[in-house]
């Protein structure tokens, strides 16, 4: 079972916001997930990103890896620097 950090879409038509979650890689995009670790709202100015850094660090130590998009969000917020 590969565990990943990834985005799941919420919001209405043309008004998306995303939750950053930890999920099994075989689960559907908006389906079952293990834990919510953050929020990403690209429509706000400035872009709203909230992260639970402690949960992210714990899951990273357990072997969870981010998707490309989530990795870019983590880099932007400096989370990956804290992990090394």
HELIX and SHEET records of a PDB file:
HELIX    1   1 UNK A   53  UNK A   62  1                                  10    
HELIX    2   2 UNK A   68  UNK A   77  1                                  10    
HELIX    3   3 UNK A   79  UNK A   83  1                                   5    
SHEET    1   A 5 UNK A  48  UNK A  51  0                                        
SHEET    2   A 5 UNK A  35  UNK A  41 -1                                        
SHEET    3   A 5 UNK A  15  UNK A  24 -1                                        
SHEET    4   A 5 UNK A   3  UNK A  12 -1                                        
SHEET    5   A 5 UNK A  65  UNK A  66  1                                        
END                                                                             
